[in-house]
Amino acid sequence: MTVLEMKDIQIKDSPVHYRSEYRAAALVRFTGHQEEKIPIIFSIEHTATGAVNIAVDVQRPLNYPLLPVIKALKAHIAEMHSGGKLPG
């Protein structure tokens, strides 16, 4: 399973300056070359120690194990965050 891209990324207003929340659609490719667009909500939180915590919530049931999907999405989001490719 691979994450191909993130589309329609929208930042949600948050009064907390160290936490950003987003809505997006993740285009993923499952085994067998099946591609699917998955609606997700994710957040990026900067802790007091300088670490970054990423949480991902898939917004609909999948016909694929959820843990590998979340792990791949977190890795892709972390890469986008470190590369400055997220709004806000």
Backbone as CSV, one residue per row, in Angstrom:
resi,resn,N_x,N_y,N_z,CA_x,CA_y,CA_z,C_x,C_y,C_z
1,MET,0.831,-1.164,0.000,0.000,0.000,0.000,0.883,1.237,0.000
2,THR,0.582,2.183,-0.885,1.353,3.416,-0.941,0.414,4.610,-1.046
3,VAL,0.864,5.718,-0.479,0.126,6.971,-0.593,0.669,7.695,-1.821
4,LEU,-0.193,7.983,-2.772,0.227,8.640,-4.006,0.274,10.150,-3.840
5,GLU,-0.788,10.725,-3.247,-0.808,12.169,-3.018,-1.944,12.531,-2.069
6,MET,-1.879,13.771,-1.588,-2.939,14.336,-0.745,-3.605,15.431,-1.554
7,LYS,-4.927,15.416,-1.620,-5.673,16.401,-2.388,-6.617,17.168,-1.464
8,ASP,-7.022,18.331,-1.929,-8.035,19.141,-1.244,-7.700,19.375,0.230
9,ILE,-6.463,19.726,0.530,-6.038,19.943,1.910,-6.593,21.277,2.396
10,GLN,-7.350,21.214,3.487,-7.937,22.405,4.083,-7.561,22.449,5.552
11,ILE,-7.061,23.600,6.001,-6.708,23.757,7.409,-7.956,24.200,8.170
12,LYS,-8.160,23.633,9.345,-9.277,24.016,10.195,-8.792,25.065,11.190
13,ASP,-9.651,26.017,11.507,-9.292,27.037,12.490,-9.123,26.387,13.861
14,SER,-8.043,26.749,14.538,-7.757,26.215,15.863,-7.200,27.325,16.742
15,PRO,-7.736,27.500,17.946,-7.227,28.545,18.834,-5.878,28.188,19.467
16,VAL,-5.453,26.958,19.320,-4.202,26.491,19.919,-3.090,26.631,18.878
17,HIS,-2.057,27.409,19.194,-1.024,27.706,18.205,-0.048,26.551,17.938
18,TYR,0.026,25.571,18.798,0.978,24.470,18.611,0.336,23.237,17.976
19,ARG,-0.928,23.350,17.597,-1.636,22.224,16.986,-2.377,22.708,15.743
20,SER,-2.171,22.029,14.629,-2.860,22.342,13.377,-3.714,21.149,12.976
21,GLU,-4.940,21.428,12.570,-5.848,20.366,12.139,-6.211,20.578,10.675
22,TYR,-6.308,19.473,9.936,-6.544,19.526,8.497,-7.596,18.503,8.081
23,ARG,-8.246,18.796,6.974,-9.094,17.839,6.258,-8.436,17.641,4.895
24,ALA,-8.517,16.420,4.392,-7.914,16.152,3.081,-8.500,14.879,2.491
25,ALA,-8.150,14.634,1.258,-8.466,13.379,0.587,-7.137,12.757,0.181
26,ALA,-6.902,11.563,0.655,-5.654,10.867,0.347,-5.897,9.885,-0.797
27,LEU,-5.093,10.000,-1.827,-5.153,9.051,-2.931,-4.124,7.955,-2.645
28,VAL,-4.620,6.737,-2.440,-3.741,5.622,-2.083,-3.886,4.498,-3.108
29,ARG,-2.829,3.709,-3.216,-2.845,2.528,-4.090,-2.673,1.303,-3.207
30,PHE,-3.671,0.451,-3.251,-3.613,-0.804,-2.509,-2.965,-1.873,-3.377
31,THR,-2.794,-3.058,-2.844,-2.227,-4.149,-3.633,-3.144,-4.454,-4.811
32,GLY,-2.582,-4.851,-5.902,-3.360,-5.138,-7.097,-3.638,-3.909,-7.925
33,HIS,-2.907,-2.830,-7.681,-3.007,-1.589,-8.449,-4.366,-0.907,-8.342
34,GLN,-5.115,-1.194,-7.275,-6.401,-0.535,-7.052,-6.154,0.796,-6.342
35,GLU,-6.604,1.902,-6.942,-6.446,3.227,-6.343,-7.768,3.656,-5.729
36,GLU,-7.670,4.367,-4.602,-8.864,4.803,-3.909,-8.616,6.156,-3.248
37,LYS,-9.624,6.999,-3.256,-9.560,8.309,-2.616,-10.228,8.186,-1.247
38,ILE,-9.467,8.471,-0.181,-9.948,8.277,1.179,-10.036,9.624,1.892
39,PRO,-11.214,9.994,2.409,-11.307,11.234,3.190,-10.689,11.032,4.574
40,ILE,-9.846,11.979,4.987,-9.197,11.879,6.298,-9.217,13.230,7.009
41,ILE,-9.048,13.164,8.308,-8.787,14.334,9.148,-7.482,14.021,9.860
42,PHE,-6.551,14.973,9.866,-5.297,14.735,10.585,-4.879,15.986,11.330
43,SER,-4.064,15.765,12.349,-3.552,16.889,13.135,-2.050,16.724,13.327
44,ILE,-1.394,17.882,13.449,0.043,17.928,13.706,0.226,18.762,14.958
45,GLU,0.813,18.163,15.977,0.996,18.844,17.253,2.476,18.899,17.609
46,HIS,2.934,20.089,17.951,4.316,20.284,18.391,4.335,20.259,19.913
47,THR,5.111,19.336,20.488,5.165,19.208,21.940,6.192,20.169,22.520
48,ALA,6.205,20.286,23.850,7.143,21.177,24.534,8.588,20.716,24.370
49,THR,8.795,19.442,24.094,10.155,18.927,23.929,10.662,19.062,22.494
50,GLY,9.820,19.594,21.602,10.231,19.780,20.219,9.818,18.653,19.288
51,ALA,9.213,17.616,19.831,8.754,16.498,18.998,7.477,16.894,18.252
52,VAL,7.189,16.180,17.194,5.978,16.408,16.413,5.138,15.137,16.459
53,ASN,3.881,15.271,16.902,2.959,14.141,16.936,1.933,14.311,15.829
54,ILE,1.714,13.254,15.060,0.749,13.275,13.976,-0.336,12.250,14.286
55,ALA,-1.589,12.690,14.208,-2.738,11.804,14.407,-3.557,11.810,13.125
56,VAL,-4.037,10.637,12.726,-4.814,10.495,11.488,-6.112,9.772,11.808
57,ASP,-7.222,10.300,11.273,-8.533,9.676,11.433,-9.127,9.450,10.053
58,VAL,-9.306,8.185,9.682,-9.907,7.828,8.395,-11.421,7.950,8.565
59,GLN,-12.063,8.651,7.634,-13.458,9.033,7.800,-14.487,8.035,7.268
60,ARG,-14.047,6.910,6.752,-15.001,5.886,6.308,-14.345,4.509,6.394
61,PRO,-15.151,3.467,6.437,-14.600,2.111,6.503,-13.831,1.756,5.232
62,LEU,-12.783,0.963,5.410,-11.960,0.517,4.290,-12.026,-1.000,4.163
63,ASN,-11.804,-1.475,2.971,-11.700,-2.909,2.736,-10.220,-3.292,2.714
64,TYR,-9.509,-2.844,3.746,-8.067,-3.050,3.864,-7.724,-2.851,5.339
65,PRO,-6.703,-3.535,5.880,-6.337,-3.340,7.287,-6.000,-1.869,7.585
66,LEU,-6.535,-1.345,8.665,-6.434,0.077,8.979,-5.036,0.497,9.446
67,LEU,-4.349,-0.322,10.229,-3.046,0.077,10.777,-1.992,0.382,9.702
68,PRO,-1.838,-0.445,8.667,-0.867,-0.079,7.628,-1.247,1.208,6.891
69,VAL,-2.538,1.449,6.732,-2.992,2.670,6.066,-2.605,3.884,6.903
70,ILE,-2.887,3.842,8.195,-2.564,4.963,9.080,-1.058,5.186,9.151
71,LYS,-0.288,4.105,9.216,1.166,4.226,9.268,1.710,4.900,8.002
72,ALA,1.211,4.496,6.836,1.653,5.093,5.570,1.225,6.553,5.467
73,LEU,-0.002,6.863,5.916,-0.479,8.243,5.893,0.349,9.133,6.813
74,LYS,0.668,8.647,8.009,1.492,9.428,8.939,2.870,9.716,8.346
75,ALA,3.473,8.731,7.709,4.785,8.929,7.098,4.704,9.957,5.972
76,HIS,3.666,9.894,5.162,3.501,10.845,4.059,3.251,12.255,4.589
77,ILE,2.428,12.374,5.614,2.142,13.677,6.217,3.403,14.262,6.850
78,ALA,4.186,13.436,7.526,5.433,13.908,8.146,6.395,14.442,7.081
79,GLU,6.454,13.755,5.950,7.322,14.184,4.842,6.835,15.531,4.272
80,MET,5.531,15.659,4.109,4.966,16.914,3.607,5.216,18.062,4.600
81,HIS,5.055,17.773,5.887,5.265,18.777,6.922,6.719,19.264,6.959
82,SER,7.651,18.313,6.915,9.059,18.692,6.962,9.498,19.418,5.684
83,GLY,8.801,19.144,4.579,9.123,19.816,3.312,8.374,21.122,3.118
84,GLY,7.552,21.516,4.098,6.808,22.761,4.012,5.701,22.756,2.976
85,LYS,5.118,21.591,2.714,4.099,21.479,1.669,2.666,21.518,2.201
86,LEU,2.503,21.799,3.501,1.159,21.900,4.076,0.781,23.363,4.260
87,PRO,-0.492,23.705,4.053,-0.908,25.100,4.267,-0.848,25.470,5.745
88,GLY,-0.677,26.724,5.997,-0.696,27.227,7.379,0.633,27.213,7.973
